[in-house]
Amino acid sequence: MTVAKRTRDTVLYIQSEWSKSHAEPIDPGQLHLFLCDERSGKLTEDQKVFVRSLRDEMRSVYGAVVCRLMLCEEMLRRNMVADADAYRSVFYPEGNNALWQLHRAG
């Protein structure tokens, strides 16, 4: 389920970013095929380069999120922080709530 969600998020992100600078959208079916297997899908070379770059960004973002969530869970388990708000106050003292707001919304 997590891989499917990551793929969905990646597709939405790529489509959004592509549409900012291109009049013609990327075909979602071809995009899915390419993300599953780079030998599949009929994307242009320009699209392939673009998709690879943004796919790699999303993989990095998901890796960072998983690391942060695992850290939070472990700190909670060891009673190093009382709750998620206490964890957030340690690692996001400037009030950067973006990760937590997305978590609560989804």
N, C-alpha and C positions, 0 to 999 in steps of 0.2 A: 504494500500500500504506500509506503514512504517513497519508493522509487517512482511509482506512478504519479504521486503528488509532485515530486521534484521535477519530473518530466513535464507535467502540466504547467507548473510555474515557469520552467525554462522556456517552453513554447510561448506562453503569454508574454514573458519578458522580451524574447527575441522579436516577436511580432510587434510589440509596442515600440521597441527601439528602432526596428527597421522602418516602420511607418513614419517616424519622425523625419527621415531624410529621403524617403522614396515614395513616389506616387503609387506604384504598383505593389500590392502586398505580397508577402511570401505565401505560397500555397501551403496551408496547414498540413495537408496530407503528405506532401513531399518533405516538409520540415520534420514531421514525425518519423518518416522512413529514414531520413538522413541521421537523425539523432539516435535511432536504434542501430543503424549500420551505415557507416559513411560510404559504402559502396552502393547503397540504395538511395532512391530519391533523385529527382531530376532538378537539382538546384544549379544555378550558374556558379562559376568559379568565385565571383564576387560574393554571392550569397553564402557559399561554403565557408569562405574565410571569415565572413561576418558571424555566421552561426557558430563556428568553432570557438571564436573569441568569447562570445557571450555565454556559450555553454560552459566554457572553462571558468568564467567568472561565477556563474551560478553554482558550479561544483564547489568552488572555493568558499562561497558564501554559506552553502549548506554545511560544509565541513566545519566552518567557524561556529555556526549556530549549534551544531551537535556537540561540539567541544564545550561551549558555554553551558548548554543544558546539562551535560554530564557533570561538569564542575559544580553547578548549582545543586544537582541531586546529591552528589557526594558530600558537599559541605552541609547540606541539610541532614543527611544520614549521620554525619559525625557531630551534629549539633554545633557546628562552627558558626552557623547563622540560624536565626529563629525561623525565618520564612523567606519567600521569594523577594519580598520588599526589602528585607535586610540585605540579602545578597545583592540586589540591584543598587542599594545605597553604597555598597563597598566598591563595586566595579563600574558603576555609572553615576558617580556623585554629582556630576553636572546636570543631572536630570534628563539624560538621553534615554527616553523610554521607548524608542522605536521598536526594538525587539519585543518588548513586553506588550506593547499595544497590539502588534500583529498577532501575538500568541493569544491574547484575550479575544481578539476579533474573530479568529478562525477557529 
